[in-house]
């Protein structure tokens, strides 16, 4: 078998530390003490969007923001905290999740390794809202243990209506339709990724006009309960009264959180605009983080743990 002629390899700056040798890592540390850690998820997104939806939502903005702000990032972590999306056993939801303890320890271990390497400012960036529920103990442990700066940027669809309302990217106003899960925002981002990927992964033709509702066990007991979005709160008489660990299918029949026109209003152009808007905002944030002087990082060595929050 003959080898094909090799293309000329260009020498360009590598922003993904996963593609670097330790020589390039050391060069990065001469330039900056900041590193981005993209956090995705692998979970069902209705009948029309792929299980990688939340990973797309953060991976592309992180890559773009890294180049804009001239900081490195690590390979995207595609599995998050998504137990509510598993569906009943044996029927196949495509969801893969870590337990909260495993996820916290993974976030912590990655952070400890990056601090051990010499980075002082860790910017996690999540494309999946429920990751936020699990990672606070890990981030606090990293901060308390080392004095490193640790944060998590919101690249998830639930944050988009508030963060990007002035951009005018999406059609449905947030007060009428927080189109979170598999809806206009996420479907648009996936359609743009589909163009880049070159293979069909989005099936808008399968989508339905799906509405969230209070769980049947709640409405069977009382007519006071309603639900209009994917928040973890049970709404009684129009007020978010209690945080309840609900399964996604208990309040969303098709795995979609949307309204009429969503995700049917999704376009690849909207997805591109949203992903680039996220990157621009993240890069702007990173430029401000560069100015932080938080003092000396202590206990940098990976094995020298002095505090654990979980």
Residue, then its C-alpha position, 0 to 999 in steps of 0.5 A: x500500500x502506497x502512502x499518500x503524499x503528505x501535506x506541508x505542515x504549518x507551524x502555527x500557535x497551538x491553543x489546545x494544550x492537548x495538542x502540545x508537547x511540554x515545551x509548548x506548555x512551558x512557552x504558554x506559561x511564560x505568556x499567561x497564567x490563565x487556562x480555559x477548561x470547557x465543560x460539556x455533557x452527553x445527554x438527550x436533547x429531544x428527538x431532533x438535537x444530538x446528545x453532544x448539544x451542550x458540548x457544542x455550546x461551550x467547545x466552540x466559544x472556548x476555542x474562539x475565546x482562547x485565540x481572541x484573548x491569547x490564552x490556552x485551553x484544554x480538551x473539552x470534557x464531554x461528560x457532565x452531571x446529567x442524571x435527570x436525562x437518563x430516562x428509564x433503564x433499557x430504553x436508550x436515551x444516549x445520556x452518559x453522566x457522572x455521579x456528583x461525587x465523581x464529577x466533583x473529583x474530576x473537576x478537582x483533579x483537573x484543577x490540581x494538575x493545572x495548578x501543579x503545572x503552573x497555572x494560577x487562574x482556572x476558567x471552567x466554562x460550562x455548556x450544561x446548566x446542571x454542571x453548576x449544581x455539582x462543581x461548586x464544592x470542587x472549585x471551593x476546594x481548589x481556591x481554599x487549598x491553593x489561593x488560585x483564582x477559580x470560576x465557571x463561565x456560563x455558556x449554557x442556553x439557560x444563561x443566554x436570554x439574559x446575557x445576550x438579549x441585546x444581541x437580538x439573535x433569537x426570536x422568542x422573547x425570554x418572558x414568553x419562552x425561555x427556549x432552553x433545552x433543544x430549542x431555538x438557541x441550542x438547535x441553532x448552535x447544532x445547525x452551525x456545527x452541522x455545517x462545520x462537521x459536514x454530516x447531518x446531526x440535527x433533525x428539525x423535522x422530528x421536532x414537535x411543539x412541546x410544552x413543559x408541565x408540572x409532574x403528574x404526581x403534583x397535578x394529581x394532588x393539586x391544581x396549584x402546580x405549574x411549570x414553564x421552564x426547566x428550572x429545578x423549582x416546583x411552581x405553586x400559584x405562580x411562585x418557585x416554592x421548592x427545589x425538587x430533584x425531578x426527572x426531565x421526562x416528568x415535566x417534558x414529554x419529548x425532552x424539549x423546553x420550548x414554545x411554538x416557533x421553537x426550535x423551528x426558528x433555529x438557523x445555522x446563522x443564528x447559531x454562529x452568531x450565538x457562539x461568536x457572541x459567547x466567545x467575544x464575551x468570554x474573551x472580554x472577561x478573560x482580559x479583565x481576569x488578567x488584571x487580577x492580583x490575588x497573591x501567591x498560589x500556595x500548595x501548588x504540588x499535586x500531592x500536597x492537599x490540605x483541604x477537601x470540601x467533599 
